[in-house]
Amino acid sequence: MIEDGDPAVVDTAGPTPSAVPGGRSGASTDDTGTAGSEPSSDATAGPERSPDATAERSPAPDPVVAIDLVVKPRHFANFDGLRAIAAVSILLLHTAWVSGFTVRASLGAYTSRLEIGVSVFFLISGFLLYRPFAVSHLTGRRSPNARRFWERRILRIVPAYWLALTLLTYVFHLVTMGPGIGEALIHYFFLQIYFPKAVFFGITQAWSICTEMSFYLFLPLYAAVVGIRRLAQARQLVVELVGIVTLFAISLAFRWWSIHLPVIIVVHGHFEAVCYPNCSTTAPLPALMVDWLPARLDLFAFGMLLAVLSAWWAERDSEPAWLSNRWVPWLSWGGAAVAFFWSSHLGVSRSVLFLTTPWQGIQLQTLYGVFAFLLLLPAVFGPQGRETSLIRRLLQSWPVASMGVISYGIYLWHLDLIHTVLSWTGYKPQATPYWILALAVLALTTVAASISYFGLERPILRIKNHLGWWNRAPGPTGADSAEVLTK
């Protein structure tokens, strides 16, 4: 199974007031978790408090009748910090492997599982991208516009990826996309996880971005099916939950089936890989299928579950009181630590490219999902202010939140810059001091990601933010007291 490091995210998304290195304080992420939009006014709110509070909390008719109104999604103040954790974990995964630390050190059992950051990115996307749909379903408001949704996703993901792919291939010559224009088109259009030869070329960790892109295509269509009939709120909640359980079931069944597909066969009495004799250039198809959307759908569904619960409780102003307890963040992250520890002791290979038994594969991904779910929990529920918890203070701190703002660039650039650092320092793969390599790569990647963000991503985000499914409407005093979408 190919397990390189979307957010995640790749973008994978989450709003946060933060300061960016070299930039002004307050650069943040928007409703879809894309860095660079203006912060919402309720950045530290617990249960949702939008500028148009009456509209957000008013009960929907029973049965629900669609209203031509979509309130701008609330701002979640801790998601840049979560994105930073995900991106840096992937960087540490790859530097640990290249340095040899993962193989030679006892702690390598844990660095080999830092691929878990990809699951964090997937849950972030599931939560932030589905939540506006869930709110519309549960309140009777119009659903977000699918065309605008896809336009915004393209503007967030494609330009920075194309820039990195083009520079790494044709300017710095650190990667190749394979022979012919057909191979290049495969990589530029996020199709490499469907072609056994292509997956070894290009930005190899971009496999997760391919999975994200397929999720972006899928999500508005899924939301249209779930919300095709506007029901009473309680019945619509049941439909939402049944839909999410169905996604879990589909993912489990597809992954179980794909892991059972043979990658080793018997030929003339000898074991032989199905890709033999070209395994170094052609991956076995079953090894790719575990990275297709159906196999990863459960991770997105974990985030979508958080989105439905968040929307339900916020719209009814009924978030359970225990979620505001000051010990919840610690208990939640403690549970995440247990899940990570457990995943590190399943007997799975420490290699960044590995195969699992069916049962190992199911356990591993489930634990990854539980880890990410518990990591996100304090960033979704309870009071979100810095003063409410040391964990939230950490997530909103300038260094962590700033790293989250540029996390997409970190994800795209870090792996190939490892080889640049090795060439500059004279260190050899598998024989390099881990922390020296990790810190050097982090510093160089931060520079590259910052240039990408300020030079390309943030200007494009200004365009993207004009394509929201809401428009500014003057409030009673003439101020922008409400942000809504009208026909």
C-alpha positions in Angstrom: 0.0 0.0 0.0 1.3 3.4 -0.9 1.4 5.4 2.2 3.1 8.7 1.4 2.0 11.8 3.1 -4.3 16.8 2.1 -5.2 18.3 4.6 -4.5 17.1 3.4 -4.3 18.9 2.5 -3.5 19.0 1.7 -6.0 21.6 2.1 -7.7 20.6 3.3 -9.2 23.2 5.4 -10.2 25.0 8.5 -10.7 28.5 9.5 -8.4 30.3 12.0 -7.3 33.7 12.9 -3.6 33.5 12.6 -0.5 35.4 11.7 1.6 34.2 8.7 5.4 34.5 8.7 6.1 37.8 7.1 2.4 38.6 6.8 -0.1 40.5 8.8 -1.8 39.1 11.8 -5.3 37.9 11.1 -4.7 35.9 7.9 -7.1 33.0 8.3 -8.9 30.2 6.6 -12.4 30.3 5.3 -15.4 28.0 5.7 -13.7 25.3 3.6 -10.5 25.6 5.5 -8.7 27.4 2.8 -6.1 29.8 4.1 -6.3 33.4 3.4 -9.8 34.6 3.8 -10.9 37.2 6.3 -11.7 35.9 9.8 -15.2 35.5 11.0 -16.5 37.6 13.9 -17.1 34.5 16.1 -13.6 33.1 16.0 -13.7 32.2 19.7 -17.3 31.1 20.0 -18.3 27.8 21.4 -21.8 27.0 20.2 -22.4 28.9 17.0 -23.0 32.6 17.2 -23.3 34.1 13.7 -23.9 37.8 13.0 -27.4 36.8 12.0 -28.0 34.9 15.2 -31.7 34.9 14.9 -31.7 33.4 11.5 -29.2 30.7 12.5 -31.0 29.6 15.6 -34.6 29.9 14.5 -36.2 26.5 14.3 -37.0 25.2 10.8 -40.5 24.7 9.8 -41.9 21.2 10.2 -41.7 19.8 7.5 -38.7 21.9 6.4 -39.3 24.4 3.6 -36.3 25.6 1.6 -35.4 29.2 2.4 -33.5 31.3 -0.1 -30.8 32.1 2.5 -27.5 30.7 3.3 -25.6 32.2 6.2 -21.8 32.3 5.9 -20.4 29.3 7.8 -19.0 30.0 11.2 -15.3 30.4 11.8 -13.4 27.6 13.6 -10.4 29.2 15.3 -8.2 26.1 15.8 -8.1 24.5 12.4 -4.9 26.1 11.1 -3.2 24.6 14.1 -4.6 21.1 13.3 -3.4 21.5 9.7 0.1 22.4 10.9 0.2 19.2 13.0 -0.9 17.1 10.0 1.7 18.7 7.6 4.6 18.6 10.0 3.8 14.9 10.9 4.2 14.0 7.2 7.4 15.9 6.9 8.8 14.1 10.0 7.6 10.7 8.5 9.6 11.2 5.4 12.7 12.7 7.0 12.8 9.9 9.5 12.7 7.3 6.7 15.3 8.9 4.5 17.7 9.5 7.5 17.4 5.8 8.5 15.9 6.7 11.9 12.8 4.8 11.3 14.7 1.5 10.7 17.6 1.9 13.2 15.8 3.5 16.2 13.3 2.0 18.6 11.2 5.1 18.2 11.0 4.3 14.5 7.9 2.3 15.3 6.2 5.7 16.0 7.8 7.8 13.2 6.7 5.2 10.7 3.1 5.9 11.6 3.3 9.6 11.2 1.5 9.1 7.9 -1.5 9.5 10.2 -1.3 13.2 9.3 -3.0 12.4 6.0 -6.1 11.1 7.9 -6.2 14.4 9.8 -6.3 16.2 6.5 -9.1 14.0 5.3 -11.2 14.5 8.4 -10.7 18.3 8.2 -12.0 18.3 4.7 -14.9 16.1 5.6 -15.9 18.4 8.4 -15.4 21.8 6.9 -16.6 21.1 3.4 -19.8 19.1 4.4 -20.9 21.4 7.3 -22.5 24.0 5.1 -24.5 21.3 3.4 -25.5 19.8 6.7 -26.6 23.2 8.0 -28.8 23.7 4.9 -30.3 20.3 5.2 -31.2 20.7 8.9 -32.5 24.3 8.6 -34.3 24.4 5.3 -32.0 27.0 3.8 -30.8 26.6 0.2 -27.9 24.3 -0.3 -24.5 25.7 -1.3 -24.1 26.1 -5.1 -22.3 23.0 -6.5 -20.7 24.9 -9.4 -19.3 27.5 -7.0 -18.1 24.8 -4.7 -16.1 23.2 -7.4 -14.7 26.5 -8.7 -13.5 27.3 -5.2 -11.9 23.9 -4.7 -10.1 24.2 -8.0 -8.8 27.7 -7.2 -7.5 26.4 -3.8 -5.8 23.2 -4.9 -4.8 23.4 -8.6 -2.6 26.6 -8.9 -0.2 25.8 -6.1 0.0 22.1 -7.2 0.7 23.0 -10.8 3.4 25.5 -9.7 5.2 23.0 -7.5 4.9 20.2 -10.1 6.2 22.5 -12.9 9.1 23.9 -11.0 10.2 20.6 -9.4 10.1 18.9 -12.9 11.2 21.5 -15.4 13.3 24.0 -13.4 14.8 22.1 -10.5 14.8 18.7 -12.1 14.0 17.0 -8.8 11.2 14.9 -10.2 10.1 13.5 -13.5 6.6 12.7 -14.8 7.6 9.9 -17.1 7.9 9.9 -20.9 5.4 11.6 -23.2 2.8 14.2 -22.8 0.3 11.6 -21.7 2.2 11.0 -18.5 2.4 14.7 -17.8 -1.4 15.1 -18.3 -2.0 12.3 -15.9 0.0 14.2 -13.2 -1.4 17.6 -13.9 -5.0 16.3 -13.7 -4.6 14.3 -10.5 -4.9 10.8 -12.1 -1.7 9.1 -11.1 -3.3 6.9 -8.5 -5.2 5.2 -11.2 -2.2 4.3 -13.4 0.3 1.8 -12.0 3.3 3.3 -13.8 2.5 6.9 -13.0 2.4 6.6 -9.2 6.2 6.3 -9.0 6.7 9.7 -10.7 5.8 13.3 -10.1 5.1 14.6 -6.6 4.6 11.1 -5.1 2.9 12.3 -1.9 0.3 14.0 -4.1 -1.6 10.7 -4.1 -3.7 12.1 -1.2 -4.5 15.2 -3.2 -5.9 12.9 -6.0 -8.1 11.3 -3.4 -9.2 14.8 -2.1 -10.1 15.9 -5.6 -12.3 12.8 -6.1 -14.0 13.7 -2.8 -14.6 17.2 -4.0 -16.4 15.8 -7.1 -18.4 13.4 -4.9 -19.5 15.6 -2.0 -22.0 18.0 -3.7 -23.6 15.0 -5.5 -23.9 13.1 -2.2 -25.3 16.1 -0.5 -27.9 16.6 -3.2 -29.1 13.0 -2.7 -29.2 13.3 1.1 -31.1 16.6 0.9 -33.3 15.8 -2.1 -36.4 15.8 0.2 -36.6 18.4 3.0 -37.9 16.7 6.0 -38.6 17.7 9.6 -35.4 18.4 11.5 -35.3 15.2 13.5 -36.1 13.0 10.5 -33.5 14.8 8.4 -30.9 14.2 11.2 -31.7 10.5 10.9 -31.2 10.6 7.2 -27.9 12.4 7.6 -26.7 9.8 10.1 -27.9 6.8 8.0 -26.0 8.3 5.1 -22.8 8.6 7.0 -23.1 5.0 8.3 -23.6 3.9 4.7 -20.4 5.7 3.7 -18.6 3.8 6.4 -20.0 0.5 5.2 -19.1 1.2 1.6 -15.6 2.1 2.6 -15.1 -0.9 4.8 -16.4 -3.3 2.1 -14.3 -1.8 -0.7 -11.1 -1.8 1.4 -11.7 -5.3 2.6 -12.2 -6.4 -1.0 -9.2 -4.5 -2.4 -6.8 -5.7 0.3 -7.8 -9.3 -0.5 -6.8 -8.9 -4.2 -3.6 -10.8 -4.8 -0.3 -8.9 -5.1 1.7 -12.2 -5.0 0.8 -15.2 -7.1 2.2 -18.7 -7.6 3.9 -19.2 -11.0 5.5 -22.6 -11.8 5.6 -23.4 -8.1 7.2 -20.2 -7.0 5.8 -17.0 -5.4 5.9 -14.1 -7.8 4.6 -10.5 -7.5 1.8 -9.7 -9.9 3.9 -6.7 -11.1 7.0 -8.8 -11.8 9.5 -8.1 -13.5 8.6 -4.4 -13.5 7.8 -3.8 -9.8 10.3 -0.9 -9.5 8.4 1.0 -12.2 4.9 -0.5 -12.1 2.9 -0.8 -8.9 0.4 -3.7 -8.6 -3.1 -2.3 -9.1 -4.5 -3.6 -5.8 -1.8 -1.5 -4.0 -3.3 1.6 -5.7 -6.9 0.8 -5.0 -6.5 1.3 -1.3 -5.9 4.9 -2.0 -9.0 5.5 -4.1 -11.8 7.4 -2.6 -14.1 4.4 -1.8 -11.3 3.0 0.3 -10.7 6.2 2.2 -14.3 7.3 2.4 -14.6 6.3 6.1 -12.0 9.0 7.0 -14.0 11.7 5.3 -17.2 10.3 6.9 -15.6 10.7 10.4 -15.3 14.4 9.6 -18.8 14.6 8.1 -20.2 13.1 11.3 -18.6 15.9 13.2 -20.1 18.3 10.7 -23.7 17.0 11.2 -23.4 16.9 15.0 -21.9 20.4 15.0 -24.6 21.8 12.7 -27.4 20.1 14.7 -26.3 21.3 18.1 -25.4 24.8 16.9 -28.7 25.4 15.1 -30.7 24.3 18.1 -28.3 26.0 20.6 -28.2 22.6 22.4 -24.5 21.6 22.5 -24.1 19.1 25.4 -22.7 20.9 28.5 -20.1 18.2 29.1 -18.3 19.2 25.9 -17.5 22.6 27.5 -15.7 20.9 30.4 -12.1 22.1 30.7 -10.9 18.5 30.8 -12.5 17.4 27.5 -9.6 18.6 25.3 -7.1 16.7 27.5 -9.2 13.5 27.5 -9.8 13.8 23.8 -6.2 14.2 22.9 -5.3 11.5 25.5 -7.5 9.2 23.6 -5.9 10.2 20.3 -2.5 9.4 21.8 -3.7 5.9 22.8 -5.0 5.3 19.2 -1.6 6.4 17.8 0.3 4.2 20.2 -2.0 1.2 19.3 -1.5 1.8 15.6 2.3 1.8 16.1 2.2 -1.7 17.6 0.1 -3.6 15.0 3.1 -5.3 13.5 2.8 -3.3 10.2 6.0 -2.7 8.2 7.9 0.5 9.0 8.5 1.3 5.4 6.8 4.2 3.8 5.6 1.8 1.1 4.0 -1.3 2.6 1.4 -4.0 2.3 -0.8 -5.2 5.1 -3.0 -8.2 5.8 -6.7 -7.5 5.4 -7.2 -7.4 9.2 -4.1 -5.2 9.8 -5.4 -2.7 7.1 -8.8 -2.4 8.6 -7.4 -1.9 12.1 -4.8 0.6 11.0 -7.2 2.9 9.1 -9.8 2.7 11.8 -7.3 3.7 14.4 -6.1 6.5 12.2 -9.7 7.7 11.9 -10.3 7.5 15.7 -7.0 9.5 16.2 -8.0 12.3 13.9 -11.6 12.4 15.2 -10.4 12.8 18.8 -7.8 15.4 17.7 -10.5 17.5 16.0 -13.0 17.2 18.8 -11.8 20.1 21.0 -11.5 22.3 17.9 -15.2 21.7 17.0 -17.0 21.6 20.3 -16.8 23.6 23.5 -15.6 27.2 23.9 -13.0 27.9 21.3 -11.1 30.8 22.9 -7.4 30.6 23.6 -8.0 31.1 27.3 -10.2 28.1 27.6 -7.5 25.4 27.3 -3.8 25.0 26.9 -4.5 22.8 23.9 -6.5 25.5 22.1 -3.8 28.1 23.1 -1.2 25.9 21.4 -3.3 25.5 18.2 -3.9 29.3 18.0 -0.4 30.3 18.9 1.5 32.3 16.2 4.1 29.7 15.2 1.6 26.8 15.0 -1.2 28.7 13.3 1.3 30.3 10.8 2.6 26.9 9.9 -0.9 25.8 9.3 -1.6 28.7 6.9 1.3 27.5 4.6 0.7 23.8 5.3 -0.4 23.1 1.7 3.0 24.3 0.4 4.8 22.3 3.1 3.0 19.2 2.0 3.8 19.8 -1.7 7.4 20.7 -1.4 9.0 18.9 1.5 9.7 15.4 0.1 11.7 16.5 -2.9 13.5 19.2 -0.9 14.9 16.4 1.4 17.2 15.4 -1.5 18.3 19.0 -1.9 19.3 19.2 1.7 21.2 15.9 1.4 23.1 17.2 -1.7 24.0 20.4 0.1 25.2 18.7 3.3 26.9 15.7 1.8 24.9 13.3 4.1 23.8 10.0 2.7 20.3 8.4 2.7 19.8 6.0 5.7 22.9 7.5 7.4 21.9 11.0 8.3 21.3 12.5 11.8 17.5 12.6 12.0 16.9 15.9 13.7 19.5 17.8 11.7 17.8 16.6 8.5 14.3 17.2 9.8 15.0 20.8 11.0 16.9 21.7 7.8 14.1 20.4 5.6 11.5 22.1 7.7 13.3 25.4 7.4 13.8 25.1 3.6 10.3 23.9 3.1 8.9 26.8 5.2 10.7 29.3 2.9 9.4 27.5 -0.3 5.8 27.2 1.1 5.8 30.9 2.2 6.8 32.0 -1.3 4.1 29.8 -2.8 1.5 31.2 -0.3 2.3 34.9 -0.6 3.2 34.9 -4.2 0.4 32.7 -5.6 -2.0 31.2 -3.1 -3.1 34.3 -1.2 -3.7 36.4 -4.4 -5.8 33.6 -5.8 -7.7 33.2 -2.6 -8.9 36.8 -2.9 -10.5 35.7 -6.2 -11.8 32.5 -4.6 -13.5 34.5 -1.8 -15.6 36.3 -4.3 -17.1 32.9 -5.3 -18.7 32.1 -2.0 -22.2 30.9 -1.8 -23.0 34.0 0.3 -23.1 37.7 -0.5 -22.7 40.6 1.9 -26.1 42.2 2.8 -26.4 45.4 4.8 -27.8 45.0 8.3 -30.3 47.2 10.1 -27.7 49.9 10.8 -26.2 49.7 7.3 -23.2 47.7 8.5 -22.4 44.2 7.2 -24.2 42.6 10.0 -25.2 39.5 8.0 -23.7 37.6 5.2 -26.2 35.7 3.2 -26.7 34.2 -0.2 -29.7 35.5 -2.1 -31.0 34.3 -5.5 
